[in-house]
């Protein structure tokens, strides 16, 4: 991956940390208010990453050459970088 794109990918990844805190704080309060039990907060906030793992496992390939959702030009661009 070229350096400029790697920097942008890293910046977007790191931007997710404060965005997650901003979004999850009120959501956690809402979950606690609705279910009135701390266990549900852990189940729900722990279950969302597990759903994401399943989506990622079946949707993303190990190598760019195997990815069905990439065009041939994009595959070549990634592999040549």
C-alpha positions, 0 to 999 in steps of 0.5 A: 500500500502506498505511504499516502494511503497507508497514512489515511487508513491509519488516521481513519482507524485511529479516528474511530476511537474517540468517535466510538467513545462519543457514540457509545457513551449515550448508547450505554446509558440508554441500554442501562435505562431500558434493561436496568441491568449491567449484564445486558450492557456487556452482552450487547456491547460484546455481541456487536463485535462478534457480529462484525467478526462473522461479517469480516470472516466471510466478506474479506479475503486473505489476499487481494487477488482472491477478493471478489469485490475488487476490480482487476485494476485495483488488485494489480495496484495493491499487489504492485505496491 
